Amino acid sequence: MVALPAVDGRQYVYRVYAPEDALPADLFWDAWHCHDESPLPRASDLFDAAVIRRVG
């Protein structure tokens, strides 16, 4: 799960499917591009703004 803060003050959470050895930056960019293609307010593109948690 990757949580991205957006300019509207909300946090949007995305489930990113990736291998266990995926780099945090790869997870961030996968979630960010998913958010960027949606009609939601712009997400921060700062890597240190994301919260990444392994689920399952």
N, C-alpha and C positions, 0 to 999 in steps of 0.2 A: 504494500500500500504506500502510495506517495501522496502527501498532502502539500498542496501549493497555495500560498497566500495570493490573493488577487487585489487589484486596486480598489475594489468595493469594500475591502475590509473583511471579507469572508475567506474561508479556507475551503478549497475544493480537494476532495480525496479521490484518487484513481487507483484501481487495481491493475498492476502491471505484471504480466506473466513473463518470466525470464528464468534462465537457468540459475542455479545456486551460485555459480561463480561470476555472475554479472557484476559489473562495476557500478557503484552508486551513481556515477555520472550518466551511465547508459539508462538506468531506471528513471532518473530525473528527466532526461531529454525525451524519453518515451511518453511519460506523463505530460510533460510540458507541451509536446506537439499535439497530443490528444486534446488538451485544453485549448490550445491555440486555434484549433480547427472548429471549435464549438462557438456558439453565440454568447458565451459567458464573458464577463469583464476580463480584461487582460490580467494574466498571472505574472507574478514577478519572475524574471528570468535569471535571478541570482541563485546559484547552486546552493549556497548556504541557507537559503530561505526555505528549502524543502525539508520535510520530515519524512524519512523513509523507514518503514518497519516491515520486517519479514513476517508473513502470515502463513500458517500451516506448516 
